[in-house]
Amino acid sequence: CNFLQIMNKVNAYGDVENVVMTCEDWKVRWEKKHTRFHISEVNSSLLKHEHLLLEKANCSVFVPLSGKSVDMKYLADKSHRVVGLEFSEIAIRDFFAEQNIKFTVEKHPSHPFNIYRSSDSAITIYQGDLFQFNSNVAGKFDAVWDRGSFVAINPSQRVSYCDVICEMLNPSSKWLLNTFAYDRSKYPGPPNDTSDEEISELFDTRFDVKLLEVYDSLNPAQISWGLDWFKVRNSLLVKK
Ligand SMILES: C[S@@+](CC[C@H](N)C(=O)[O-])C[C@H]1O[C@@H](n2cnc3c(N)ncnc32)[C@H](O)[C@@H]1O
């Protein structure tokens, strides 16, 4: 699917242009099951750093662009209140079916979201476009778990993405951000390459940014994208 999308975005000179993904493009990916980004185990970066993200019990945790991430169930099982946000209805319904969780669905009375809520109310997933989401819809959050989210956003929309999430945080709220760095001349994304300078530019004024770790992680999927190196970066952002 990525390959086809890349081919579709080749310009008249034969150059691959930045692949811009719309919500509709993501919806089609879910329909066609082009979801290799999904992992069936709890994310290892979350397991490693959750003690820094969630220092107290009963936190409200936002999982933007949640897909059907099993991390939502993991966090809810630890007694946190989890709110996901996802455009694809298939992803949300798959999540509840695969995790064997009963749920209800209702329309938000004033904003363009369907609200999927587990019957114990521990997990709520809003279905709609992140760029229409704000604290009037679901309140403010203590923590954000961002895997496959920031990196899925088109680079041209990163500032808006950060604005949307920032508005839903209080001072001292924390954001665990998982990003990737690779040679973007070889693969246009998504997931989109993110440099240290970009993280600094986007976050330094509004957050204390702590680099937790950077490590090399080249796997067969990335080799098939023509990459020779692939770095994973985990950062903890604490709202000023
Ligand atoms: C790369 S996937 C990652 C999913 C999940 N975070 C994970 O780690 O498995 C990105 C997800 O964001 C969703 N998405 C992309 N743009 C969106 C938007 N503007 N609003 C809501 N969801 C969006 C896609 O449907 C997709 O499920």
The ligand as an SDF file (V2000), in Angstrom:
LIG
                    3D

 27 29  0  0  0  0  0  0  0  0999 V2000
    0.5680    4.4220   12.1930 C   0  0  0  0  0  0  0  0  0  0  0  0
   -1.0190    4.1730   12.8310 S   0  0  0  0  0  0  0  0  0  0  0  0
   -0.6250    3.9220   14.5290 C   0  0  0  0  0  0  0  0  0  0  0  0
   -1.7250    3.3830   15.3670 C   0  0  0  0  0  0  0  0  0  0  0  0
   -1.3450    3.1430   16.8440 C   0  0  0  0  0  0  0  0  0  0  0  0
   -0.8750    4.3560   17.4860 N   0  0  0  0  0  0  0  0  0  0  0  0
   -0.3480    2.0460   16.9840 C   0  0  0  0  0  0  0  0  0  0  0  0
    0.7270    2.3040   17.5250 O   0  0  0  0  0  0  0  0  0  0  0  0
   -0.6220    0.9140   16.5370 O   0  0  0  0  0  0  0  0  0  0  0  0
   -1.7250    5.7880   12.7580 C   0  0  0  0  0  0  0  0  0  0  0  0
   -3.2070    5.8150   13.0690 C   0  0  0  0  0  0  0  0  0  0  0  0
   -3.6710    7.1580   13.0630 O   0  0  0  0  0  0  0  0  0  0  0  0
   -4.9470    7.2200   12.4740 C   0  0  0  0  0  0  0  0  0  0  0  0
   -5.0730    8.6070   11.9910 N   0  0  0  0  0  0  0  0  0  0  0  0
   -4.2940    9.2250   11.0700 C   0  0  0  0  0  0  0  0  0  0  0  0
   -4.6250   10.5170   10.9410 N   0  0  0  0  0  0  0  0  0  0  0  0
   -5.6420   10.7450   11.8280 C   0  0  0  0  0  0  0  0  0  0  0  0
   -6.4000   11.8960   12.1930 C   0  0  0  0  0  0  0  0  0  0  0  0
   -6.1780   13.0960   11.6280 N   0  0  0  0  0  0  0  0  0  0  0  0
   -7.3420   11.7660   13.1580 N   0  0  0  0  0  0  0  0  0  0  0  0
   -7.5760   10.5590   13.7460 C   0  0  0  0  0  0  0  0  0  0  0  0
   -6.8860    9.4410   13.4520 N   0  0  0  0  0  0  0  0  0  0  0  0
   -5.9310    9.5240   12.5040 C   0  0  0  0  0  0  0  0  0  0  0  0
   -4.9160    6.1500   11.4030 C   0  0  0  0  0  0  0  0  0  0  0  0
   -6.1960    5.6760   11.0640 O   0  0  0  0  0  0  0  0  0  0  0  0
   -4.0610    5.0760   12.0710 C   0  0  0  0  0  0  0  0  0  0  0  0
   -4.8470    4.1400   12.7550 O   0  0  0  0  0  0  0  0  0  0  0  0
  1  2  1  0
  2  3  1  0
  2 10  1  0
  3  4  1  0
  4  5  1  0
  5  6  1  0
  5  7  1  0
  7  8  2  0
  7  9  1  0
 10 11  1  0
 11 12  1  0
 11 26  1  0
 12 13  1  0
 13 14  1  0
 13 24  1  0
 14 15  1  0
 14 23  1  0
 15 16  2  0
 16 17  1  0
 17 18  1  0
 17 23  2  0
 18 19  1  0
 18 20  2  0
 20 21  1  0
 21 22  2  0
 22 23  1  0
 24 25  1  0
 24 26  1  0
 26 27  1  0
M  CHG  2   2   1   9  -1
M  END
$$$$
